[in-house]
């Protein structure tokens, strides 16, 4: 069974070498780079076993992208503290939505209307949420989302595509990205908010697609990975209106 590897980072913006990856299950670290080949250098190495290949890695690559703890302890916060993040950030709040369904959506009246073929009037839905979003945007802050969509889209994804009208009406900017493109870009199969490019709120779901908890991530190297995912997603995603038009034409 193949490992689940996460790309932590690279010291090169050109050829991606050397780089650091991490096994998400075992915690093992995989480093690749140019091999050490000089026989006089190799002769100085201790405990180099048959089949092992010594490689040369700049110190800053390990400092920047290697794990800082033997066993990472997640910083899990309550939903009230999570809600507070949406008024405490200074500049930008960015969301990746990667799931095929959200159980909380299916419990709403608007979801029943949509799946029943009825037009949904989004005005007045979650009025308190809408007021808060407008207040924050009036302060010059930005809210953006990229929603990953399967081919064909799931019912939940089609519902969120219609729901984007509500989000955009309060000032959020919503984009869509096909799952095949997201996979090609190796985007994380995670849902998260990135606040001011310095703090990540990772949304953890259970097997029933219910939000289980929210984990705060502040380690710079880890935050950088999510910022890189945002940049890649934003480069390839398209406005939701354009995406919806493409679906209609298919």
C-alpha positions, 0 to 999 in steps of 0.5 A: 500500500502506497504511503500518504506523503505530504510535500513540506517544502523545498529549498529551490524554487527552480527544480524542487531539489532538495525537498522534504516530505512527511509520511502522514501515517508514520511520521517518517520524513523523506528527504531527497537531494543530490547524492554525496559521491566523493569516496573520501567524504563517504568514507567518513560516514558512520553506520552507512548500511548497504543500500543506503544513499547519502544525500546533501541537504542545506541546513535551512531546508531541514530547519524550515521544513522538517518537523519541530516535534517528535510527536505533534500535539494538535491545538484543537479549539472550540466552535465559539473560538473558531467563530471569533476568528472571522472578526479577529483577522486583519486582512484576508480569510480564504477557504478551501472546500474539498468535500463531496458533501456536508451533513450540516447542509442537508439538515437545512430547509434550503437544501430540501428546497433545492433538492426538491427542485424548488427555487431557493430565495437566499435573502434573509437566510442566516441573516446574522451571518450575512450582517457580520460578513458585510460588517467585516467587508466594510472594514476592507477585509476580504473573504474568498473560497475555492470549492472543489467540484466532482465530475459530475457534481454531487448533489451537495456540490450543486447545492453549494454552487447555488448557495454561492449566490448568497455568499457573493451577495454579502461580498464573498468571492467564490471560485470553483475548481474541478476535482481532476485539476485539484488532484493534478495540483496535489491540493490537500484533501482537507477543508481549511480556512487560512487567515492573513496567511499566518494562521490555519483553521483545519476543519476535521470531519467524521465519517458521517461528514459532520464537523468534528473539531477545528485545529489551529495551525500556526507553525510557519512551515505548515502555514506556508504549505497551506498558503502554497495550496491557496496560490495554486488553487486560485491560479486554476479556479474560475468564478462560480458563475463561469463554472455554472455556465459551463455545467449548463452547456455540458 
